[in-house]
Every structure is written in C-alpha cells, then in structure tokens.
Amino acid sequence: MEAIIYMPGLGSSFTDQSLASFAHRYVKAVDINEPNEKKKYSIKIREESFGIDGGLKAQVAAVHEQLGQESRHVIDIYEFSYIEELTASFKKTSLIHKTFVLSAILFLNVPKVFYYTLRRIVKRRGGISEGSSGQFLYAASILALLASFGLLLVASFPVAIGDMVDLKALPQFNDFIENNRLGQFIDSVYGVMRGKAEYLIGFFALFYLVMPDFKLFITEMATELVCMIRYFSTGHNRLNLTGKFEELLEKVAEEDKNYDQVTVMAYSFGTMVALDTLFPMKGATSFRVADKVTHLVTIGCPFDFVRLYWKSYYQEREFKSTTLRHWYNIYSQADILSSNFRKDHQEGEAEQSVTAEALLPQNLPFNVLPKKRFNLLGFIMLSGIRAHGMYWEDQLNSASCLTTLVARRMENEAAAI
C-alpha cells in the first residue's frame, strides 16, 4: 500500500489544486494505465489530525481498487496544506499596506532580476530555458510598472484628503509646515501631487472597470509573491513549513497500514518546500525524513530559477536518505520556470542534483506547446510563464502529466521484478 503526500503550488485561487481534483486526476492516470480494464477505482475523502498536540489537520483521499466483488484499499493521498501558513500574517493587512509592501519589494528585487537576466543573455549562463531571458525582462518591466502605479495610488490618497480639507487652515499644521524641514518637504511633495491625485484616482477607477479582478490580483497573487520572495531572501516561514511537513510524515509513519511506499508529489513552489525538507542545511536531516520517503515527484520545479536569482540558496545542503529510490522530475521546455537538471536546454537525462552525492532525478518531459514556439505573440502574452500552469487543466477529465508519471513508474516496477 502506498502513501502519497501531495504538495500543491501557489496560485491555488486561480487554478484548482485541491486534494479532490488532484486525487481524481491521479486515479484517472492509474486507471488508464492499468492493463486489466475490469478494475475500477473509487475515492473517499476524510480528515485526519496530526502533530504533537493533534492541532493540525490534513485532508486524506483514500483510493480503493475494485475487481469484481473484491475491494482493496491501495493508496492514501495526504494533502500537505502550507499556503495558509505561508501567507497568513500578510493576508491580515489592509489593501493599501499590501500595495505599498508589494511596491517596495518589487523595487528592491526588480533591479536584481534585470541584472541576472542581462548577465544570462551576455554570458549565456544560468538555468532558465532558451528564449526565456527576454520574457523575464518583459515580466520584470510589467512588475515595475505595477509597483509604480501602486506607490502613486498610495500617495494619492492623502493628497486627495488634503484637497477636501484645508489643512493649512489648522494653526498647528500651518506652523509645522513653516518652521519644520520635514513639514516643508511634505508640503513640496504635496504641491507636486496636488491637482494630479484626482487624475490618478480616476485612472485607477477606469482601470478597475477594465480589469475588475485587479483587487483579487493584489490580495492573492501579490500576497503569494511577497511571501515567496521573503521565503527565499530571508528564510521567512521556511522552518515552519518544513517542520509541519515533518509532522505530517510522522503521522504517515505512525499509521498501522504498513505503507511500503511513501511518495512525495509536489508542484511548483511545493517542490521548493519538498527539496528544503529532503535536502536541508547540513546537520538538519531528521531520522524520519531520511528513513521513510521512497519516491519523490517534482512537477514544474523552479530549481534553476531560484539558483539564478538567489545564487547561494542551495549551498551547504546535505542528503542523508537511505530509502529514496526514485526521483521523477516532470518539466516542459515551454515552461521557463521548470528545470531539467541539466547544463543545457535539451531533452535528456539529468546531469545534476541538489548535492553532489544526491540521487539524480529521472526527467519526464511533458510538452503541450511546441518547444521552439517563441514568436512575438507568445512573447507579449508571456507564454513561457503561462506554460507553468499547463501540466493539467481545470476540467477533472482533462489529460495531465500524471499519465506520463504513472506509465514510467509502472515501467520501472516491471523492470525491477
């Protein structure tokens, strides 16, 4: 019997990455790869408590295989829900605070994106895919423009309020402006912005009419973007997430179902949390992590992207697993965020891992778009970034990369017999 720990990616508000949808897709992949067409599968969702105090909750999808009158429990899929933990503190802040923090972080990081991307173009080095450098510059420009608009919008509010209320008529405020350098600076900024605030606010009102989901972008995607940058830059919440993963793995180990396989299946940012747990800083590997996980699956893993912009992130890592037998890495050449763990951009076997002594991943290319489709329209529409969400679609019965994964796993299991 197998236990699967499923780790979704960010952006769950825009794509369905729920446990129920993932379990349905995975079971479909198992079913259509099963030689015996008489077998049928069913899924039942339950909730489990875990953690030392039992205060943590996990949804579990139990997969049952049925052949004739016989039914067998074959897989438990545990959902590792980390997104709320990652974003909780930032989500509680106001929209104005979110916009200001997003703008500040983007202004601090966009120059780094430009620098490393230009270096990639000049020196032909880095881990991002062919044709992607221009798209990163283009995306960085959009983010910089968004950050500028955000700061201008924040600055417009006090100016608009000042236009409605004559603050200089207040004796204390007038004295502050005339006799204080800070007050004089604020008055000069106010003078520049005055008369323009109403146009800026009017522009954003029109912008909201054209893009009614802009607030959703700020509150959801911006929240996740900020929290992701803080995770890589300062390690914010890294120990919380890896510790919670260890607690869930302990729950799996304590089950009396005698799982003979424990598989970690992670997508996008979830792969980063998985790698941080299985390949931690030196001296940080727990016995349970080293002794329990038998398979690792990474889908759209941004390993090279992280190394490009946070060069030292994977330095001084260790690998102490005694049970990890297979690492399957699903990537797309059209997806500029996914990694093939090679030193070039060609399809083929992986050449590198997180550490020198670690298990090499088995690359499984999954291409929906032609790999050389880098035309002007694709550039403008950021097709290389949008391809990061094309490993499955919203409909449960759509094809997915999981079919490729299950087929390869069955081949390896047959070869091992």
C-alpha positions as CSV (number, residue, x, y, z in Angstrom):
1,M,0.0,0.0,0.0
2,E,1.3,3.5,-0.9
3,A,1.0,6.8,1.0
4,I,1.3,9.9,-1.2
5,I,2.0,13.4,0.4
6,Y,0.7,15.9,-2.1
7,M,2.1,19.4,-2.0
8,P,0.3,22.0,-4.3
9,G,1.8,25.1,-5.7
10,L,0.9,28.8,-5.2
11,G,-1.8,30.4,-7.2
12,S,-4.4,28.0,-5.9
13,S,-7.1,30.8,-6.1
14,F,-6.7,30.8,-9.9
15,T,-6.3,27.1,-10.6
16,D,-7.9,24.1,-9.0
17,Q,-5.2,22.4,-7.0
18,S,-7.4,20.9,-4.3
19,L,-6.8,17.4,-3.0
20,A,-10.1,16.2,-4.5
21,S,-9.1,17.3,-8.0
22,F,-5.6,16.0,-7.7
23,A,-6.7,12.7,-6.5
24,H,-9.2,12.4,-9.3
25,R,-6.5,13.2,-11.9
26,Y,-4.1,10.8,-10.4
27,V,-6.6,7.9,-10.1
28,K,-7.6,8.5,-13.7
29,A,-3.9,8.2,-14.7
30,V,-3.7,4.9,-12.8
31,D,-6.9,3.6,-14.3
32,I,-6.0,4.3,-18.0
33,N,-2.5,2.8,-17.5
34,E,-3.9,-0.4,-15.8
35,P,-3.6,-3.4,-18.2
36,N,-6.7,-5.0,-16.6
37,E,-9.6,-2.9,-17.9
38,K,-12.0,-4.6,-15.5
39,K,-10.5,-2.8,-12.5
40,K,-12.4,0.2,-11.1
41,Y,-11.3,2.8,-8.7
42,S,-13.2,5.0,-6.1
43,I,-12.1,7.8,-3.9
44,K,-13.2,8.7,-0.3
45,I,-12.1,11.9,1.4
46,R,-11.6,12.0,5.2
47,E,-9.9,14.3,7.6
48,E,-7.0,13.4,9.9
49,S,-5.4,15.2,12.9
50,F,-1.6,15.2,13.3
51,G,1.1,17.0,15.2
52,I,2.3,16.5,18.7
53,D,-0.8,18.2,20.1
54,G,-3.1,16.9,17.4
55,G,-3.9,20.5,16.4
56,L,-3.0,20.2,12.8
57,K,-5.5,18.9,10.2
58,A,-4.9,17.1,6.9
59,Q,-7.4,16.0,4.2
60,V,-6.8,12.4,3.0
61,A,-8.1,10.8,-0.1
62,A,-8.4,7.0,0.2
63,V,-8.2,5.2,-3.1
64,H,-9.9,1.8,-3.4
65,E,-9.4,-0.7,-6.2
66,Q,-12.3,-2.9,-7.1
67,L,-12.2,-6.1,-9.2
68,G,-15.5,-8.0,-9.3
69,Q,-16.7,-8.3,-5.7
70,E,-13.3,-7.7,-4.2
71,S,-12.3,-4.3,-3.0
72,R,-8.8,-3.3,-1.9
73,H,-7.5,-0.1,-0.2
74,V,-4.4,0.7,-2.3
75,I,-3.4,4.4,-1.8
76,D,-3.8,7.2,0.7
77,I,-3.1,10.7,-0.6
78,Y,-2.4,13.2,2.2
79,E,-2.6,16.9,1.4
80,F,0.2,19.0,2.8
81,S,-1.6,22.3,3.1
82,Y,1.1,25.0,3.6
83,I,-0.2,28.1,1.7
84,E,-2.2,29.5,4.7
85,E,0.9,29.1,6.9
86,L,3.0,30.9,4.3
87,T,0.6,33.9,3.8
88,A,-1.4,34.2,7.0
89,S,0.4,37.2,8.5
90,F,0.5,39.2,5.3
91,K,-3.1,38.4,4.4
92,K,-4.4,40.2,7.5
93,T,-3.0,43.5,6.4
94,S,-5.0,46.2,4.5
95,L,-5.1,46.5,0.7
96,I,-3.1,49.8,1.0
97,H,-0.5,48.1,3.1
98,K,-0.3,45.2,0.7
99,T,0.1,47.5,-2.3
100,F,2.9,49.5,-0.5
101,V,4.8,46.4,0.6
102,L,4.4,44.8,-2.8
103,S,5.8,48.0,-4.5
104,A,8.7,48.3,-2.1
105,I,9.7,44.6,-2.5
106,L,9.4,44.8,-6.3
107,F,11.5,47.9,-6.5
108,L,14.2,46.2,-4.4
109,N,14.1,43.0,-6.4
110,V,13.4,44.1,-10.0
111,P,16.9,45.5,-10.4
112,K,18.3,42.1,-9.4
113,V,16.0,40.4,-12.0
114,F,17.3,42.8,-14.7
115,Y,21.0,42.3,-13.6
116,Y,21.0,38.5,-13.5
117,T,18.8,38.2,-16.6
118,L,21.1,40.5,-18.6
119,R,24.1,38.6,-17.4
120,R,22.4,35.4,-18.6
121,I,22.0,36.9,-22.0
122,V,25.6,38.2,-22.3
123,K,27.4,35.2,-20.8
124,R,25.0,32.5,-21.9
125,R,24.9,31.0,-18.5
126,G,22.1,30.3,-16.0
127,G,19.4,27.8,-15.6
128,I,16.5,29.3,-17.4
129,S,15.3,28.0,-20.7
130,E,16.2,29.1,-24.2
131,G,14.2,32.1,-25.3
132,S,13.2,33.0,-21.7
133,S,15.5,35.9,-20.9
134,G,13.5,38.4,-22.8
135,Q,10.3,37.2,-21.2
136,F,11.8,37.7,-17.8
137,L,12.8,41.2,-18.6
138,Y,9.4,41.9,-20.0
139,A,7.7,40.4,-16.9
140,A,10.0,42.4,-14.7
141,S,9.0,45.6,-16.6
142,I,5.3,44.8,-16.0
143,L,6.0,44.3,-12.3
144,A,8.0,47.5,-12.1
145,L,5.1,49.4,-13.8
146,L,2.7,47.8,-11.4
147,A,4.8,48.8,-8.5
148,S,5.0,52.4,-9.7
149,F,1.2,52.6,-10.1
150,G,0.8,51.1,-6.6
151,L,3.1,53.7,-5.0
152,L,1.3,56.5,-6.9
153,L,-2.1,55.2,-5.8
154,V,-1.0,55.1,-2.1
155,A,0.4,58.6,-2.4
156,S,-2.8,59.9,-4.0
157,F,-5.0,59.1,-1.0
158,P,-3.5,61.7,1.5
159,V,-3.3,64.3,-1.3
160,A,-7.0,63.8,-2.2
161,I,-7.9,64.0,1.5
162,G,-5.9,67.2,1.7
163,D,-7.8,68.7,-1.2
164,M,-11.0,68.0,0.6
165,V,-9.8,69.5,3.9
166,D,-7.8,72.7,4.0
167,L,-5.1,71.5,6.4
168,K,-3.2,74.9,6.2
169,A,-6.2,76.5,7.9
170,L,-5.3,74.5,11.0
171,P,-2.8,76.6,13.1
172,Q,-0.8,73.6,14.3
173,F,-0.4,72.2,10.9
174,N,0.5,75.5,9.3
175,D,3.2,76.1,12.0
176,F,4.6,72.6,11.3
177,I,4.9,73.4,7.6
178,E,6.5,76.8,8.1
179,N,9.0,76.0,10.9
180,N,10.0,72.3,10.3
181,R,12.1,70.9,7.5
182,L,10.1,67.7,7.4
183,G,6.9,69.8,7.1
184,Q,8.4,71.8,4.3
185,F,9.4,68.6,2.4
186,I,5.9,67.2,2.9
187,D,4.4,70.5,1.6
188,S,6.7,70.4,-1.5
189,V,5.6,66.8,-2.3
190,Y,2.0,67.8,-1.7
191,G,2.5,70.7,-4.2
192,V,3.8,68.3,-6.9
193,M,1.0,65.8,-6.3
194,R,-1.8,68.3,-5.9
195,G,-4.0,68.5,-8.9
196,K,-2.8,65.1,-10.1
197,A,-4.3,63.0,-7.4
198,E,-7.8,63.2,-8.9
199,Y,-6.5,62.1,-12.3
200,L,-4.6,59.2,-10.7
201,I,-7.6,58.0,-8.8
202,G,-9.8,58.5,-11.9
203,F,-7.3,56.4,-13.8
204,F,-7.5,53.6,-11.3
205,A,-11.3,53.8,-11.3
206,L,-11.2,53.2,-15.1
207,F,-8.5,50.6,-14.6
208,Y,-10.8,48.7,-12.2
209,L,-13.6,48.8,-14.8
210,V,-11.3,47.3,-17.4
211,M,-9.7,44.8,-15.0
212,P,-12.3,44.1,-12.3
213,D,-10.1,41.3,-10.9
214,F,-7.2,43.7,-10.2
215,K,-8.0,43.7,-6.5
216,L,-8.0,39.9,-6.5
217,F,-4.6,40.0,-8.1
218,I,-3.3,42.4,-5.4
219,T,-4.8,40.5,-2.5
220,E,-4.0,37.0,-3.7
221,M,-1.2,36.9,-6.2
222,A,0.7,39.8,-4.7
223,T,0.4,38.2,-1.3
224,E,1.9,35.0,-2.5
225,L,4.6,36.8,-4.5
226,V,5.7,38.8,-1.5
227,C,5.7,35.7,0.8
228,M,7.6,33.7,-1.8
229,I,10.4,36.4,-2.1
230,R,10.6,36.6,1.7
231,Y,10.9,32.8,1.9
232,F,13.9,32.7,-0.4
233,S,15.5,36.0,0.7
234,T,15.3,35.8,4.5
235,G,14.1,32.3,5.2
236,H,10.8,33.6,6.5
237,N,8.4,30.7,7.3
238,R,10.9,28.1,6.0
239,L,11.3,26.3,9.3
240,N,7.5,26.5,9.9
241,L,6.8,24.7,6.6
242,T,9.5,22.1,6.8
243,G,8.6,21.4,10.4
244,K,4.9,20.9,9.5
245,F,6.0,18.6,6.7
246,E,8.0,16.5,9.2
247,E,4.9,16.3,11.5
248,L,2.8,15.0,8.6
249,L,5.4,12.5,7.7
250,E,5.5,11.3,11.3
251,K,1.7,10.9,11.1
252,V,2.2,8.7,8.0
253,A,4.8,6.6,9.7
254,E,2.6,6.0,12.8
255,E,-0.3,4.7,10.7
256,D,-0.9,1.0,11.2
257,K,-1.5,0.4,7.5
258,N,2.2,-0.5,6.9
259,Y,2.8,1.7,3.9
260,D,5.5,0.0,1.7
261,Q,6.0,3.2,-0.3
262,V,5.9,6.8,0.8
263,T,5.8,9.2,-2.2
264,V,6.1,13.0,-2.1
265,M,4.4,14.6,-5.1
266,A,5.0,18.4,-5.3
267,Y,4.1,21.1,-7.8
268,S,5.8,24.4,-8.4
269,F,6.6,26.2,-5.1
270,G,5.6,23.0,-3.3
271,T,8.7,21.4,-4.9
272,M,10.9,24.0,-3.1
273,V,9.4,23.1,0.3
274,A,10.0,19.4,-0.6
275,L,13.6,20.0,-1.6
276,D,14.2,22.1,1.5
277,T,13.0,19.2,3.7
278,L,14.8,16.3,1.9
279,F,18.0,18.3,1.2
280,P,18.2,20.6,4.3
281,M,21.1,22.6,5.6
282,K,23.9,20.4,6.9
283,G,23.0,18.7,10.2
284,A,19.3,19.3,9.9
285,T,18.0,16.0,8.4
286,S,15.7,14.1,10.7
287,F,15.7,10.4,11.0
288,R,12.1,10.1,9.8
289,V,12.8,12.1,6.6
290,A,16.0,10.0,5.9
291,D,14.3,6.7,6.7
292,K,10.7,6.9,5.2
293,V,10.4,8.7,1.8
294,T,10.9,6.2,-1.0
295,H,9.8,8.3,-4.1
296,L,9.9,12.0,-5.0
297,V,8.0,13.6,-7.8
298,T,8.6,17.2,-8.8
299,I,6.4,19.0,-11.3
300,G,7.4,22.3,-12.8
301,C,10.3,22.6,-10.3
302,P,11.8,26.1,-10.4
303,F,15.2,24.8,-9.1
304,D,17.3,26.7,-11.8
305,F,15.2,29.8,-11.5
306,V,15.8,30.0,-7.7
307,R,19.6,29.4,-8.2
308,L,19.7,32.2,-10.8
309,Y,18.3,34.9,-8.6
310,W,19.4,33.5,-5.2
311,K,22.8,32.1,-6.1
312,S,23.8,30.6,-2.7
313,Y,20.4,29.2,-1.8
314,Y,21.3,25.5,-2.3
315,Q,24.8,25.7,-0.9
316,E,25.8,23.7,2.1
317,R,23.0,21.2,1.7
318,E,23.1,17.5,2.7
319,F,21.4,14.3,1.5
320,K,21.1,11.5,4.1
321,S,18.1,9.5,2.8
322,T,18.6,5.7,2.9
323,T,15.3,4.9,1.3
324,L,14.8,7.3,-1.6
325,R,14.9,5.0,-4.7
326,H,13.3,7.2,-7.5
327,W,13.1,10.9,-8.2
328,Y,10.8,11.8,-11.1
329,N,11.1,15.3,-12.5
330,I,8.3,16.4,-14.8
331,Y,9.1,19.6,-16.8
332,S,8.2,21.4,-20.0
333,Q,10.6,23.1,-22.4
334,A,8.0,25.7,-23.0
335,D,7.8,26.4,-19.2
336,I,10.6,28.9,-18.4
337,L,10.2,28.2,-14.7
338,S,10.7,24.4,-14.8
339,S,14.1,22.8,-14.5
340,N,15.6,19.8,-16.4
341,F,18.6,19.5,-14.0
342,R,20.9,19.7,-17.0
343,K,23.6,22.1,-18.0
344,D,21.9,22.8,-21.3
345,H,18.3,23.2,-22.6
346,Q,18.0,19.9,-24.4
347,E,15.8,16.9,-23.5
348,G,17.8,14.1,-21.9
349,E,18.9,12.6,-18.7
350,A,19.5,14.8,-15.7
351,E,23.2,15.8,-15.0
352,Q,23.0,17.4,-11.6
353,S,21.1,17.2,-8.4
354,V,20.8,19.4,-5.3
355,T,24.0,18.0,-3.8
356,A,26.9,16.1,-5.5
357,E,26.1,12.8,-3.6
358,A,22.3,13.0,-4.1
359,L,20.1,10.9,-6.3
360,L,19.7,12.2,-9.8
361,P,16.1,12.8,-11.0
362,Q,14.6,10.9,-13.9
363,N,13.5,13.6,-16.4
364,L,10.0,13.2,-17.8
365,P,9.4,15.9,-20.5
366,F,5.7,16.9,-20.8
367,N,5.2,19.4,-23.7
368,V,1.8,20.8,-24.5
369,L,3.2,23.6,-26.7
370,P,5.9,23.2,-29.3
371,K,9.3,23.6,-27.6
372,K,10.5,26.3,-30.1
373,R,7.4,28.4,-30.1
374,F,8.9,31.7,-29.1
375,N,7.1,34.1,-31.5
376,L,6.2,37.8,-30.9
377,L,2.6,37.0,-29.8
378,G,3.9,34.3,-27.4
379,F,6.4,36.8,-26.0
380,I,3.8,39.5,-25.4
381,M,1.4,37.0,-23.8
382,L,4.2,35.6,-21.6
383,S,3.6,32.1,-23.0
384,G,6.8,30.8,-21.3
385,I,5.4,31.8,-17.8
386,R,1.8,30.8,-18.6
387,A,3.1,27.3,-19.6
388,H,3.9,26.8,-16.0
389,G,0.2,26.1,-15.4
390,M,-0.2,23.7,-18.3
391,Y,0.6,20.4,-16.6
392,W,-3.2,19.9,-16.3
393,E,-6.3,22.0,-16.9
394,D,-9.3,22.8,-14.8
395,Q,-11.6,20.0,-16.0
396,L,-11.1,16.9,-14.0
397,N,-11.3,14.6,-17.1
398,S,-8.6,16.5,-19.0
399,A,-5.3,14.9,-19.8
400,S,-2.4,15.6,-17.4
401,C,1.3,15.0,-16.8
402,L,0.3,12.4,-14.2
403,T,-0.4,9.9,-17.0
404,T,3.2,10.1,-18.1
405,L,4.3,9.7,-14.5
406,V,2.2,6.6,-13.8
407,A,3.4,5.0,-17.1
408,R,7.1,5.5,-16.1
409,R,6.5,4.2,-12.6
410,M,4.9,1.1,-13.9
411,E,7.8,0.5,-16.3
412,N,10.3,0.8,-13.5
413,E,8.3,-1.5,-11.3
414,A,8.1,-4.1,-14.0
415,A,11.8,-3.9,-14.7
416,A,12.6,-4.4,-11.0
417,I,10.7,-7.7,-10.9
